[in-house]
Structures are given as structure tokens and as C-alpha cells.
Amino acid sequence: MTATEWERELCLLFGEVLGMPDVDEEDSFFDLGGHSLLASKLTRRVHEAFGIKVPVRRIYQAPTPATLAAYLYAS
């Protein structure tokens, strides 16, 4: 999977968790209304979708689909 494919999938997951139809790769999870409980839900969805456990703190460190994709792609 390429970094761009990670980004596209994460945009969909961010949108699903946040209840938004369109999320851009540079949109911040927290600027879109995300909070700690939704961050926890997002980490569960990432684990279900990709089989990678992501700590909630990583969402705070990498709050956009692009930055989270870079982290996942490097993993």
C-alpha cells in the first residue's frame, strides 16, 4: 500500500468517525470536532481496517490523515 492509498483510506475513516462525508488529507481531526473519545474510536477503526494498533496519543501527534498515513506507512 502506498502512502497516498493510506491517506485515502484514513480520510474515509476520519469521516466515518467524525460523521463527515468529506475529509481532506490535511484536515485536523481536532479542528473537525474530534475529541479524546472519538480519537479512541478512530484508533479502534484503524486497527480493524489495517491490523495496526495505534495509541490514542498518536492521534494527538499526527492529527491529519496525511501525518497519520506517514506514521503508518513507516511502520
C-alpha positions as CSV (number, residue, x, y, z in Angstrom):
1,M,0.0,0.0,0.0
2,T,1.4,3.4,-1.0
3,A,1.4,6.5,1.3
4,T,-1.3,8.0,-0.9
5,E,-3.5,4.9,-0.5
6,W,-3.1,5.1,3.3
7,E,-4.2,8.8,3.1
8,R,-7.3,8.0,1.1
9,E,-8.3,5.2,3.5
10,L,-7.6,7.3,6.5
11,C,-9.7,10.2,5.1
12,L,-12.6,7.7,4.9
13,L,-12.0,6.5,8.5
14,F,-11.7,10.1,9.8
15,G,-15.0,10.9,8.1
16,E,-16.7,7.8,9.4
17,V,-15.7,8.5,13.0
18,L,-16.5,12.2,12.8
19,G,-19.7,11.8,10.8
20,M,-18.5,13.9,7.9
21,P,-18.7,12.9,4.2
22,D,-15.6,14.6,3.0
23,V,-12.3,14.8,4.9
24,D,-9.2,16.2,3.2
25,E,-5.7,14.7,3.9
26,E,-4.6,17.9,5.6
27,D,-7.7,18.3,7.8
28,S,-7.0,18.1,11.5
29,F,-9.1,15.6,13.5
30,F,-9.5,18.0,16.3
31,D,-10.3,21.0,14.2
32,L,-13.1,19.0,12.7
33,G,-14.6,18.3,16.1
34,G,-12.7,15.3,17.2
35,H,-12.0,14.7,20.9
36,S,-10.5,12.1,23.1
37,L,-13.4,9.6,22.9
38,L,-13.6,9.9,19.2
39,A,-9.8,9.5,19.0
40,S,-10.1,6.2,20.8
41,K,-12.8,5.1,18.3
42,L,-10.5,6.1,15.5
43,T,-7.7,4.0,16.8
44,R,-10.0,1.0,17.0
45,R,-11.2,1.6,13.4
46,V,-7.6,1.9,12.2
47,H,-6.8,-1.4,14.0
48,E,-9.8,-3.1,12.4
49,A,-9.0,-1.8,9.0
50,F,-5.2,-2.3,8.9
51,G,-4.4,-4.6,11.8
52,I,-2.1,-2.0,13.3
53,K,-2.5,-0.9,16.9
54,V,-2.2,2.9,17.2
55,P,-2.0,4.5,20.6
56,V,-4.5,7.4,21.2
57,R,-1.6,9.7,21.8
58,R,-0.5,9.2,18.2
59,I,-3.7,10.9,17.0
60,Y,-2.6,13.9,19.0
61,Q,0.8,13.8,17.5
62,A,-0.4,13.1,14.0
63,P,-3.9,14.6,13.7
64,T,-4.3,14.7,10.0
65,P,-4.8,11.7,7.6
66,A,-1.6,12.7,5.9
67,T,0.6,12.7,9.0
68,L,-1.0,9.6,10.4
69,A,-0.5,7.9,7.0
70,A,3.2,8.8,7.1
71,Y,3.4,7.2,10.5
72,L,1.5,4.0,9.4
73,Y,3.5,3.8,6.1
74,A,6.7,3.8,8.1
75,S,5.5,1.1,10.5
